[in-house]
């Protein structure tokens, strides 16, 4: 056996830690760049390419075959899922397709012997991405540069990880590890998976197995087992990528593991017969198949078999995964009252809409109080709540569209319209609360005690008006809401005048004056939008919209 090269443990550890750091940093930058630059346009493009599971499967196959790296497609797909640009159903079929597309590497090695390295694009991608981020003024191009640089860093990390261990892999005598029977198959599966993890490349493991089979160093069945192990080894990357990722990204990674695990299990169970069938099929052409060709056929065949197995399994798996890795944000964003049965009955549909909108109103009321509280709120918390409100508004809009199908009584039709109007006012309140919180996170400088006290008193008036607007219509205190809103308006004018006076006199820095004016202007509009939501919600009672659903205390 060839003597192992002298590679210090410190060097290997440094290479592994550095490569892992670059990998995770690249994933973070790519995800952030996609979130900031993608917007509706990227979401629309991805929606077209992966609209059906057949298109998603074909996209995964084609792109992986083109770039010669299932890692690139897996990373991008989980990144898109992490950014919310791909649904779970779309992402899993792209992943399934990438497993079939990666078999092209075996065909290249077997038929041509070429060695493509996608890592060669890493440094140019980092350079171009950095230039775009630093020098482009357009927001979308700037953030696309960030995503491109992250993509390059990610593959640079993979290259560093591979270089840290390739000295071991190149000198490993696979033939010495071959054992007869089940024990030998298990050893080769573990070896194939281990090499893929160490070198961060299933393509490299596949090439080693093909070379070993062609040279006669290992039997064909042992090489096929190593190929199965290489497929399993790719799942480690997917699991590394979802450290700190969203629940949807973790679901995609688990789907990747399930697909590769199920495919590997079935391939192992039928390994001798499958190889025999492929050999017989190729042999019917009149010539004996070369071991490398046979392995390439085997690799493609068992991945296609895995896709076929997933056709009935995937819907069940997706439903199961959607119930796992749940977050508090997802639970809050899940409608409680909107169901398909209610949508088919106009009266019930309108009642369900109002109950869901009332729940959202309670949520936005809490956001408004938090934004105007004496202690500056956490912008991250309100950002998460705003995302929940946006998802609820989308669900309410979809449900209203289902209720409105067909001929509706005029009263119900007008009620649905009014309900949507109330939902939009609540969304405005949530957006304003988030924006106020973001401005209040900036620490005050040169704060004047008199102005600070006047502002606190005005915020207390605004909170009181918000609380009155959320009381039940039959509550006697509700009659004073109009008076409370009017007082917020009048005191707003006085506070604005005081801020302008102190700013122009030099007692208050102009930037701080501008910040305070923006905060109170948004807070004033927040109260106005909440009051409009209250008035239109009261109006819904005339359309049969009086409900007795649960309401959270103000």
C-alpha positions as CSV (number, residue, x, y, z in Angstrom):
1,X,0.0,0.0,0.0
2,X,1.3,3.5,-0.9
3,X,2.6,5.4,2.1
4,X,0.4,8.3,3.0
5,X,1.9,11.8,2.4
6,X,3.0,13.7,5.4
7,X,0.1,16.1,6.1
8,X,-0.1,17.6,9.6
9,X,-3.3,17.4,11.6
10,X,-3.1,21.2,12.1
11,X,-3.1,21.7,8.3
12,X,-6.1,19.5,7.8
13,X,-8.0,21.1,10.7
14,X,-7.2,24.6,9.4
15,X,-8.2,23.7,5.9
16,X,-11.5,22.1,7.1
17,X,-12.4,25.1,9.4
18,X,-11.5,27.6,6.7
19,X,-13.4,25.8,4.0
20,X,-16.4,25.4,6.2
21,X,-16.3,29.1,7.2
22,X,-16.1,30.2,3.5
23,X,-18.9,27.8,2.7
24,X,-21.3,29.1,5.3
25,X,-20.4,32.8,4.6
26,X,-21.0,32.3,0.9
27,X,-24.3,30.7,1.6
28,X,-25.3,33.6,3.8
29,X,-24.3,36.2,1.3
30,X,-26.0,34.4,-1.6
31,X,-29.2,34.1,0.4
32,X,-29.2,37.7,1.5
33,X,-28.4,38.9,-2.0
34,X,-31.3,36.9,-3.5
35,X,-33.7,38.3,-0.9
36,X,-32.7,41.9,-1.6
37,X,-32.3,41.7,-5.4
38,X,-34.9,39.0,-6.3
39,X,-38.1,40.7,-5.6
40,X,-41.2,39.9,-7.7
41,X,-39.2,39.6,-11.0
42,X,-37.0,36.7,-9.8
43,X,-39.9,35.1,-8.1
44,X,-41.9,35.3,-11.4
45,X,-39.0,33.8,-13.4
46,X,-38.6,30.9,-11.0
47,X,-42.3,30.4,-10.9
48,X,-42.3,29.9,-14.7
49,X,-39.3,27.5,-14.7
50,X,-40.6,25.4,-11.9
51,X,-44.4,25.8,-12.2
52,X,-45.1,22.1,-12.5
53,X,-43.2,19.2,-11.0
54,X,-42.2,18.0,-14.5
55,X,-40.7,21.4,-15.3
56,X,-39.0,21.5,-11.9
57,X,-37.6,18.1,-12.4
58,X,-36.4,19.0,-15.9
59,X,-34.8,22.2,-14.7
60,X,-32.9,20.4,-12.0
61,X,-31.6,17.8,-14.5
62,X,-30.7,20.4,-17.2
63,X,-28.9,22.9,-15.0
64,X,-27.0,20.2,-13.1
65,X,-25.9,18.5,-16.4
66,X,-24.8,22.0,-17.7
67,X,-22.7,23.0,-14.7
68,X,-21.5,19.5,-13.9
69,X,-22.2,20.0,-10.2
70,X,-25.2,18.8,-8.2
71,X,-23.8,20.9,-5.4
72,X,-24.4,24.1,-7.3
73,X,-28.0,23.2,-7.9
74,X,-28.6,21.9,-4.4
75,X,-27.0,25.1,-2.9
76,X,-29.0,27.4,-5.2
77,X,-32.3,25.5,-4.6
78,X,-32.0,25.6,-0.8
79,X,-30.9,29.2,-1.1
80,X,-34.0,30.1,-3.1
81,X,-36.2,28.2,-0.6
82,X,-34.4,30.0,2.3
83,X,-35.1,33.3,0.5
84,X,-38.8,32.3,0.1
85,X,-38.5,32.3,-3.8
86,X,-39.3,28.6,-4.2
87,X,-42.1,26.6,-2.5
88,X,-41.3,23.3,-0.9
89,X,-43.1,21.4,-3.7
90,X,-41.1,23.2,-6.4
91,X,-37.7,22.9,-4.6
92,X,-37.9,19.1,-3.9
93,X,-38.5,18.3,-7.6
94,X,-35.6,20.5,-8.6
95,X,-33.5,18.5,-6.1
96,X,-34.7,15.2,-7.5
97,X,-33.8,16.4,-11.0
98,X,-30.3,17.5,-9.9
99,X,-29.6,13.9,-8.8
100,X,-30.4,12.6,-12.3
101,X,-28.5,15.5,-13.9
102,X,-25.3,14.8,-11.9
103,X,-25.0,11.3,-13.6
104,X,-23.7,13.2,-16.6
105,X,-20.4,13.3,-14.9
106,X,-20.1,9.6,-15.1
107,X,-20.9,9.6,-18.8
108,X,-18.2,12.3,-19.4
109,X,-15.6,10.3,-17.5
110,X,-16.6,7.0,-19.2
111,X,-17.0,8.3,-22.7
112,X,-14.7,11.3,-23.0
113,X,-12.5,11.3,-19.9
114,X,-12.8,15.1,-19.5
115,X,-12.5,16.7,-16.1
116,X,-14.6,19.9,-15.7
117,X,-14.0,21.9,-12.5
118,X,-16.9,24.2,-11.6
119,X,-14.6,25.6,-8.9
120,X,-12.7,27.5,-11.6
121,X,-15.5,30.0,-11.7
122,X,-15.2,30.8,-7.9
123,X,-12.6,33.5,-8.1
124,X,-14.0,35.3,-11.1
125,X,-17.5,35.2,-9.5
126,X,-16.1,36.7,-6.3
127,X,-14.3,39.4,-8.3
128,X,-17.2,40.3,-10.5
129,X,-19.7,40.2,-7.6
130,X,-17.5,42.4,-5.5
131,X,-17.1,45.0,-8.3
132,X,-20.9,45.0,-8.8
133,X,-21.6,45.4,-5.1
134,X,-19.0,48.2,-4.7
135,X,-19.5,50.3,-7.8
136,X,-23.0,49.7,-9.2
137,X,-25.6,52.2,-8.1
138,X,-28.7,50.3,-9.0
139,X,-30.0,48.5,-5.9
140,X,-30.9,45.3,-7.7
141,X,-27.5,45.0,-9.5
142,X,-25.7,45.8,-6.3
143,X,-27.4,43.0,-4.4
144,X,-27.0,40.6,-7.4
145,X,-23.3,41.3,-7.1
146,X,-23.5,40.3,-3.4
147,X,-25.3,37.0,-4.3
148,X,-22.7,36.3,-7.1
149,X,-19.8,36.9,-4.7
150,X,-21.5,34.6,-2.1
151,X,-21.8,32.0,-4.8
152,X,-18.1,32.2,-5.6
153,X,-17.2,32.1,-1.9
154,X,-19.3,29.1,-1.4
155,X,-17.4,27.1,-4.1
156,X,-14.1,28.5,-3.0
157,X,-15.0,27.0,0.4
158,X,-15.7,23.6,-1.3
159,X,-12.4,23.8,-3.1
160,X,-10.5,24.5,0.2
161,X,-12.3,21.6,1.8
162,X,-11.4,19.3,-1.1
163,X,-7.8,20.3,-1.1
164,X,-7.5,19.7,2.6
165,X,-8.2,16.0,2.2
166,X,-7.4,15.1,-1.4
167,X,-3.9,13.9,-0.4
168,X,-5.5,11.1,1.6
169,X,-8.0,10.2,-1.0
170,X,-5.5,9.9,-3.8
171,X,-3.3,7.5,-1.9
172,X,-6.1,5.3,-0.6
173,X,-6.0,1.7,-1.9
174,X,-9.6,0.9,-2.5
175,X,-8.9,-2.6,-3.6
176,X,-7.4,-3.5,-0.2
177,X,-10.7,-2.6,1.4
178,X,-12.9,-4.9,-0.7
179,X,-14.5,-7.8,1.1
180,X,-16.8,-10.5,-0.2
181,X,-20.6,-10.4,0.4
182,X,-22.7,-7.9,2.3
183,X,-19.7,-6.8,4.4
184,X,-17.8,-5.7,1.3
185,X,-20.8,-3.8,-0.1
186,X,-21.3,-2.0,3.1
187,X,-17.6,-1.0,3.3
188,X,-17.7,0.4,-0.2
189,X,-20.9,2.4,0.4
190,X,-19.3,3.9,3.5
191,X,-16.1,4.6,1.6
192,X,-17.9,6.3,-1.3
193,X,-19.9,8.5,1.2
194,X,-16.8,9.3,3.2
195,X,-14.8,10.4,0.2
196,X,-17.6,12.6,-1.0
197,X,-17.8,14.2,2.4
198,X,-14.1,14.7,2.6
199,X,-13.6,16.0,-0.9
200,X,-17.0,17.8,-1.0
201,X,-17.5,16.3,-4.5
202,X,-19.6,13.3,-5.5
203,X,-18.2,13.8,-9.0
204,X,-14.7,13.1,-7.7
205,X,-15.8,10.0,-5.9
206,X,-17.6,8.8,-9.0
207,X,-14.5,9.3,-11.1
208,X,-12.4,7.3,-8.6
209,X,-14.9,4.5,-8.6
210,X,-15.0,4.5,-12.4
211,X,-11.2,4.5,-12.6
212,X,-10.9,1.7,-10.1
213,X,-13.4,-0.4,-12.0
214,X,-11.7,0.2,-15.4
215,X,-8.3,-0.7,-14.0
216,X,-9.7,-3.8,-12.3
217,X,-8.6,-2.6,-8.9
218,X,-12.1,-3.4,-7.5
219,X,-14.9,-5.6,-8.8
220,X,-17.8,-4.0,-10.6
221,X,-20.3,-4.6,-7.8
222,X,-18.0,-3.0,-5.2
223,X,-17.5,0.1,-7.5
224,X,-21.3,0.3,-7.9
225,X,-21.7,0.3,-4.1
226,X,-19.2,3.1,-3.9
227,X,-21.2,5.1,-6.4
228,X,-24.3,4.6,-4.2
229,X,-22.3,5.8,-1.2
230,X,-21.2,8.9,-3.2
231,X,-24.9,9.7,-3.7
232,X,-25.5,9.5,0.0
233,X,-22.5,11.6,0.8
234,X,-23.9,14.6,-1.0
235,X,-26.6,14.9,1.6
236,X,-24.1,16.2,4.2
237,X,-23.7,19.4,2.2
238,X,-27.5,20.0,2.3
239,X,-27.5,19.5,6.0
240,X,-24.6,21.9,6.5
241,X,-26.3,24.5,4.5
242,X,-29.5,24.7,6.6
243,X,-27.6,25.7,9.8
244,X,-29.6,28.8,10.9
245,X,-31.8,28.6,7.8
246,X,-35.6,29.0,7.5
247,X,-38.0,26.1,8.2
248,X,-38.7,25.7,4.5
249,X,-35.0,25.4,3.7
250,X,-34.6,22.7,6.4
251,X,-37.6,20.8,4.9
252,X,-35.9,20.9,1.4
253,X,-32.7,19.5,2.9
254,X,-34.6,16.7,4.7
255,X,-36.4,15.9,1.4
256,X,-32.9,15.6,-0.2
257,X,-31.8,13.2,2.4
258,X,-35.0,11.1,2.1
259,X,-34.7,10.9,-1.6
260,X,-31.1,9.9,-1.6
261,X,-31.6,7.5,1.3
262,X,-34.6,5.8,-0.3
263,X,-32.9,5.6,-3.7
264,X,-29.7,4.1,-2.1
265,X,-31.7,1.5,-0.1
266,X,-33.6,0.3,-3.2
267,X,-30.4,0.3,-5.3
268,X,-28.6,-1.8,-2.7
269,X,-31.4,-4.3,-2.4
270,X,-31.5,-5.0,-6.1
271,X,-27.8,-4.4,-6.8
272,X,-26.8,-7.7,-8.3
273,X,-29.9,-8.1,-10.4
274,X,-29.9,-4.5,-11.5
275,X,-26.3,-4.7,-12.7
276,X,-27.1,-8.0,-14.5
277,X,-30.1,-6.5,-16.2
278,X,-28.1,-3.5,-17.4
279,X,-25.3,-5.8,-18.6
280,X,-27.8,-7.9,-20.5
281,X,-29.5,-4.9,-22.0
282,X,-26.2,-3.4,-23.2
283,X,-25.0,-6.8,-24.3
284,X,-27.9,-7.2,-26.6
285,X,-26.2,-4.8,-28.9
286,X,-23.6,-7.4,-29.7
287,X,-20.6,-6.0,-27.7
288,X,-19.6,-6.4,-24.1
289,X,-20.0,-3.3,-22.0
290,X,-17.0,-1.6,-20.6
291,X,-17.1,-1.4,-16.7
292,X,-17.1,2.4,-16.8
293,X,-20.1,2.4,-19.2
294,X,-21.9,-0.2,-17.1
295,X,-21.4,2.0,-14.0
296,X,-22.6,5.1,-15.7
297,X,-25.7,3.3,-16.8
298,X,-26.2,2.0,-13.3
299,X,-25.8,5.5,-11.8
300,X,-28.4,7.0,-14.2
301,X,-30.7,4.0,-13.9
302,X,-31.0,3.9,-10.1
303,X,-31.5,7.7,-9.9
304,X,-34.3,7.5,-12.5
305,X,-35.7,4.6,-10.4
306,X,-35.6,6.9,-7.4
307,X,-37.6,9.6,-9.3
308,X,-40.2,7.0,-10.3
309,X,-40.5,5.9,-6.7
310,X,-41.0,9.5,-5.6
311,X,-44.0,10.1,-7.9
312,X,-46.4,8.5,-5.5
313,X,-44.3,9.2,-2.4
314,X,-43.5,12.9,-2.8
315,X,-47.1,14.3,-2.1
316,X,-47.2,12.3,1.2
317,X,-43.6,13.4,2.0
318,X,-44.3,17.1,1.3
319,X,-47.4,17.0,3.5
320,X,-45.4,15.4,6.3
321,X,-42.5,17.8,6.0
322,X,-44.9,20.8,6.1
323,X,-45.9,19.8,9.6
324,X,-42.2,19.6,10.7
325,X,-39.7,22.4,11.6
326,X,-42.5,24.8,12.2
327,X,-41.7,28.3,13.5
328,X,-43.8,30.6,15.6
329,X,-44.0,33.0,12.6
330,X,-45.4,30.2,10.4
331,X,-48.0,29.2,13.0
332,X,-49.1,32.8,13.4
333,X,-49.3,33.2,9.6
334,X,-51.5,30.2,9.2
335,X,-55.2,31.3,8.8
336,X,-57.4,29.9,11.6
337,X,-60.9,30.5,10.1
338,X,-60.4,30.2,6.3
339,X,-61.3,26.8,5.0
340,X,-62.5,25.4,1.7
341,X,-65.9,24.4,3.1
342,X,-66.7,28.0,4.2
343,X,-65.7,29.4,0.9
344,X,-68.4,27.5,-0.9
345,X,-71.2,29.1,1.3
346,X,-71.3,32.9,0.8
347,X,-72.6,33.7,4.3
348,X,-70.1,31.4,6.0
349,X,-67.4,32.7,3.8
350,X,-68.0,36.3,4.8
351,X,-68.2,35.4,8.4
352,X,-64.8,33.5,8.2
353,X,-63.3,36.5,6.4
354,X,-64.3,38.8,9.2
355,X,-63.1,36.5,12.0
356,X,-59.7,36.2,10.3
357,X,-59.5,40.0,9.7
358,X,-60.4,40.6,13.4
359,X,-57.5,38.3,14.4
360,X,-55.2,40.2,12.1
361,X,-56.5,43.5,13.6
362,X,-55.6,42.3,17.1
363,X,-52.1,41.4,15.8
364,X,-51.6,44.8,14.1
365,X,-52.9,46.6,17.2
366,X,-50.2,44.9,19.3
367,X,-47.6,46.0,16.8
368,X,-48.8,49.6,16.9
369,X,-48.7,49.7,20.7
370,X,-45.2,48.2,20.7
371,X,-44.0,50.7,18.1
372,X,-45.3,53.6,20.2
373,X,-44.3,52.3,23.6
374,X,-42.0,54.5,25.7
375,X,-39.2,51.9,25.4
376,X,-37.9,51.7,21.8
377,X,-39.1,48.4,20.3
378,X,-37.0,45.7,18.6
379,X,-37.2,46.2,14.9
380,X,-36.5,42.5,14.2
381,X,-39.6,41.4,16.2
382,X,-41.9,43.8,14.3
383,X,-40.3,42.7,11.0
384,X,-41.3,39.1,11.7
385,X,-44.8,40.2,12.7
386,X,-45.1,42.3,9.5
387,X,-44.2,39.2,7.4
388,X,-47.0,37.3,9.2
389,X,-49.5,40.1,8.4
390,X,-48.4,40.1,4.7
391,X,-49.0,36.4,4.5
392,X,-52.4,36.7,6.1
393,X,-53.4,39.5,3.7
394,X,-52.4,37.2,0.8
395,X,-54.4,34.3,2.3
396,X,-57.4,36.6,2.9
397,X,-57.3,37.8,-0.7
398,X,-57.1,34.3,-2.1
399,X,-60.0,33.2,0.1
400,X,-62.1,36.3,-0.9
401,X,-61.5,35.4,-4.5
402,X,-62.9,31.8,-3.9
403,X,-65.9,33.2,-2.0
404,X,-66.6,35.6,-4.9
405,X,-66.8,32.9,-7.6
406,X,-70.2,32.6,-9.2
407,X,-73.2,34.8,-8.5
408,X,-73.2,36.3,-5.0
409,X,-76.0,38.2,-3.3
410,X,-75.3,41.9,-3.6
411,X,-75.1,42.3,0.2
412,X,-72.5,39.5,0.5
413,X,-70.5,40.9,-2.5
414,X,-70.3,44.3,-0.9
415,X,-69.4,42.8,2.5
416,X,-66.5,40.9,0.9
417,X,-65.2,44.1,-0.7
418,X,-65.5,46.0,2.7
419,X,-63.7,43.2,4.4
420,X,-60.8,43.4,2.0
421,X,-60.7,47.2,2.6
422,X,-60.4,46.6,6.4
423,X,-57.6,44.1,5.8
424,X,-55.6,46.6,3.7
425,X,-55.9,49.2,6.5
426,X,-54.6,46.7,9.0
427,X,-51.7,45.9,6.7
428,X,-50.9,49.7,6.5
429,X,-50.9,49.8,10.3
430,X,-48.4,46.9,10.4
431,X,-46.1,48.5,7.8
432,X,-46.1,51.8,9.6
433,X,-45.4,50.1,13.0
434,X,-42.4,48.3,11.5
435,X,-41.1,51.6,9.9
436,X,-41.5,53.5,13.1
437,X,-39.6,50.8,15.0
438,X,-36.8,50.9,12.5
439,X,-36.4,54.7,13.0
440,X,-36.7,54.5,16.8
441,X,-33.8,52.0,16.9
442,X,-31.5,54.9,16.1
443,X,-30.4,56.3,19.4
444,X,-31.4,59.9,20.2
445,X,-28.6,62.5,20.5
446,X,-29.0,65.9,22.1
447,X,-32.5,65.0,23.2
448,X,-34.3,68.0,24.8
449,X,-36.2,67.1,28.0
450,X,-39.2,69.3,27.2
451,X,-39.6,67.9,23.6
452,X,-39.1,64.3,24.9
453,X,-41.8,64.8,27.5
454,X,-44.2,66.3,25.0
455,X,-43.6,63.5,22.6
456,X,-44.2,60.8,25.3
457,X,-47.5,62.5,26.2
458,X,-48.5,62.6,22.5
459,X,-47.6,58.9,22.1
460,X,-49.7,58.0,25.1
461,X,-52.7,59.9,23.4
462,X,-52.0,57.9,20.2
463,X,-52.0,54.6,22.1
464,X,-55.2,55.5,23.9
465,X,-56.9,56.2,20.5
466,X,-55.6,52.8,19.2
467,X,-57.0,51.0,22.3
468,X,-60.4,52.6,22.0
469,X,-60.6,51.7,18.3
470,X,-60.2,48.0,19.2
471,X,-63.0,47.9,21.8
472,X,-66.2,46.1,20.9
473,X,-68.9,48.5,19.3
474,X,-71.3,48.1,22.3
475,X,-68.6,49.2,24.8
476,X,-69.6,52.7,26.2
477,X,-66.0,53.8,26.0
478,X,-66.0,53.3,22.3
479,X,-68.1,56.5,21.9
480,X,-65.0,58.6,22.7
481,X,-62.8,57.2,20.0
482,X,-63.6,60.0,17.5
483,X,-62.7,62.6,20.2
484,X,-59.4,60.7,21.0
485,X,-58.4,60.7,17.3
486,X,-59.2,64.4,17.0
487,X,-57.0,65.1,20.0
488,X,-54.2,63.1,18.5
489,X,-54.4,65.4,15.4
490,X,-54.5,68.6,17.3
491,X,-51.6,67.7,19.6
492,X,-49.6,66.4,16.6
493,X,-49.7,69.9,15.1
494,X,-48.4,71.4,18.4
495,X,-45.6,68.7,18.7
496,X,-44.6,69.3,15.0
497,X,-44.4,73.0,15.6
498,X,-42.2,72.5,18.7
499,X,-39.8,70.3,16.8
500,X,-39.5,72.7,13.9
501,X,-38.9,75.6,16.3
502,X,-36.1,73.8,18.2
503,X,-34.5,72.5,15.0
504,X,-34.4,75.9,13.3
505,X,-33.1,77.6,16.4
506,X,-30.2,75.2,16.6
507,X,-31.3,73.7,19.9
508,X,-32.0,70.3,18.2
509,X,-29.7,69.0,15.4
510,X,-31.5,69.0,12.0
511,X,-31.0,65.3,11.4
512,X,-32.6,64.5,14.8
513,X,-35.4,66.9,14.1
514,X,-36.1,65.2,10.7
515,X,-36.1,61.8,12.4
516,X,-38.5,62.9,15.0
517,X,-40.8,64.5,12.5
518,X,-40.8,61.3,10.4
519,X,-41.7,59.2,13.4
520,X,-44.6,61.3,14.6
521,X,-45.9,61.7,11.0
522,X,-46.0,58.0,10.5
523,X,-47.5,57.5,14.0
524,X,-50.2,60.0,13.2
525,X,-51.0,58.1,9.9
526,X,-51.0,54.8,11.9
527,X,-53.7,56.2,14.2
528,X,-55.7,57.4,11.1
529,X,-55.5,54.0,9.3
530,X,-56.5,52.2,12.5
531,X,-59.5,54.4,12.9
532,X,-60.5,53.8,9.2
533,X,-60.2,50.1,9.8
534,X,-62.5,50.5,12.9
535,X,-65.1,52.5,10.9
536,X,-65.3,50.1,8.0
537,X,-65.3,47.1,10.3
538,X,-68.4,48.6,12.1
539,X,-70.0,49.1,8.7
540,X,-69.6,45.3,8.0
541,X,-72.3,44.7,10.7
542,X,-74.8,46.0,8.1
543,X,-73.9,43.1,5.7
544,X,-74.5,40.4,8.2
545,X,-70.9,40.7,9.4
546,X,-71.6,40.9,13.1
547,X,-69.6,38.1,14.6
548,X,-69.0,36.7,18.1
549,X,-65.6,35.2,17.4
550,X,-62.7,35.4,19.8
551,X,-61.2,38.8,20.3
552,X,-57.9,39.4,22.1
553,X,-58.0,42.0,24.9
554,X,-56.5,45.4,24.0
